Amino acid sequence: MQDKITAESTFFQLLGPILSQDLWRKISQKVESVDKYVKKLKTVQLVQLMINAEMQEYTSLDEISNSLNKEAFAKAIHLDSISTSQISR
């Protein structure tokens, strides 16, 4: 019997291929040209922020920005801080 709270496990099942190391390496190689002039928020970091926001059920850009106040998460995605306007762009 499945747990009543299946959102997180289902989310990981759907994102399994995306979270694989091989795919992240391929994304990083392709994104180098896309992120050539990016100064702060790179594509991979944006994807990680959005995945975290979905999992945490954040409802605003402020909540996403404030999630970087958690030091472990900020270190994991190699991003100290980001403003809501930078995320929206």
Secondary structure, DSSP 8 states (H G I E B T S, - for coil): ---S--HHHHHHHHHTTTTSHHHHHHHHHHHHHHTTT-SS--HHHHHHHHHHHHHHT--SHHHHHHGGGSHHHHHHTT-S---HHHHH-
